Amino acid sequence: MLTILSSKDPAVTVPDHRDGEPFGPPGVAYKSWEPLAKAFEGPPVPLEFVPQFWLNPADVAGRVRDTTNRCRLNGCCGLDGMNGPNQQCACGAEVGTLQSDCWTAHIFVPEPDATEWCDG
């Protein structure tokens, strides 16, 4: 079960994005109204949507796996998440983007059109 905190709540302090470290503690998701990535010109980049939910990768470990689309599995020491959704569920649907590289915070961002929040 996840506790969801909103970045719009003034009482919520969103953890820093630190390279090579998990974003936030396990069990807590942050609803952000700022995208994880922004294009400065041209079409939007894959993680340029709001709202976004930011999760610690430990919360989805064993529930998702790398996509079969090898073009989305780029990175240095892990996955950089810059080429679109790179995680899929057991049925093969792309459900989110994992960043786990040495130069990114380790974070999982669910795809809004492919996932939904359920209680229990």
C-alpha positions in Angstrom: 0.0 0.0 0.0 1.2 3.5 -0.8 0.7 6.8 1.0 0.2 9.5 -1.7 1.4 13.0 -0.8 0.7 16.0 -3.0 3.3 18.6 -3.9 0.5 21.2 -3.7 0.2 20.6 0.0 2.4 23.2 1.8 3.1 20.7 4.6 4.7 18.2 2.2 8.4 18.4 1.6 9.3 16.6 -1.6 12.6 14.8 -1.4 15.6 15.9 -3.5 16.3 14.2 -6.8 19.8 12.9 -6.0 21.8 11.1 -8.7 22.2 7.4 -8.1 19.8 7.4 -5.1 16.2 6.3 -4.6 13.7 9.1 -4.8 11.9 9.1 -1.5 11.2 6.3 1.0 9.4 3.1 -0.1 5.7 3.2 0.5 5.3 6.9 -0.3 4.3 8.3 -3.7 4.4 12.0 -4.5 1.9 13.6 -6.8 3.7 16.3 -8.7 2.4 19.1 -10.8 5.8 19.7 -12.3 7.0 17.2 -14.9 10.1 15.2 -14.3 11.4 16.4 -17.8 10.8 19.3 -20.1 11.6 20.0 -23.7 12.9 23.4 -24.3 11.8 23.4 -28.0 10.0 21.0 -30.3 7.6 18.3 -29.3 7.1 17.3 -25.6 9.5 14.7 -24.2 8.1 11.4 -22.8 8.0 12.5 -19.2 6.5 15.9 -19.9 3.0 15.4 -18.5 1.2 16.3 -15.3 0.2 15.3 -12.8 2.9 12.7 -12.3 3.2 10.2 -9.5 6.8 9.6 -8.3 7.5 6.3 -6.6 10.5 4.6 -5.1 11.5 1.8 -7.5 11.3 -0.7 -4.6 7.5 -0.2 -4.6 7.2 -1.8 -8.0 10.1 -4.3 -7.8 8.9 -7.7 -8.9 5.7 -6.3 -10.3 7.2 -4.8 -13.5 10.0 -5.7 -15.8 12.0 -4.2 -18.6 10.1 -3.6 -21.9 10.9 -5.7 -24.9 11.4 -2.5 -26.9 15.3 -2.3 -26.7 15.3 1.3 -27.9 13.9 2.3 -24.5 16.5 0.6 -22.5 19.2 3.2 -22.8 21.6 4.3 -20.0 25.1 4.1 -18.6 24.9 2.0 -15.4 21.1 1.6 -15.4 18.1 2.9 -17.3 18.0 6.7 -18.1 14.2 6.7 -18.9 14.6 9.3 -21.6 13.1 7.3 -24.5 9.6 6.6 -23.2 8.0 3.9 -21.0 10.6 1.2 -20.3 8.7 -1.0 -17.8 5.8 -3.4 -18.6 3.5 -5.6 -16.6 3.1 -9.4 -17.0 0.6 -8.9 -19.8 3.1 -6.9 -21.8 1.5 -3.5 -21.4 3.9 -0.6 -21.0 3.0 0.8 -17.6 5.7 3.3 -16.7 9.2 4.7 -16.8 12.0 3.7 -14.5 15.1 5.8 -14.1 17.9 3.9 -12.4 21.0 5.3 -13.9 24.1 6.7 -12.1 23.2 10.3 -13.3 19.5 10.2 -12.4 17.5 9.8 -9.2 16.1 6.3 -9.0 12.4 6.8 -9.6 9.4 5.1 -11.2 6.8 7.2 -13.0 3.6 5.3 -14.0 2.0 6.0 -17.4 -1.3 7.8 -16.7 -3.1 6.2 -19.6 -2.0 2.7 -18.7 -2.4 2.6 -14.9 -4.9 3.5 -12.3 -4.8 3.8 -8.5 -6.8 1.1 -6.6 -7.5 0.9 -2.9 -6.4 -2.3 -1.2 
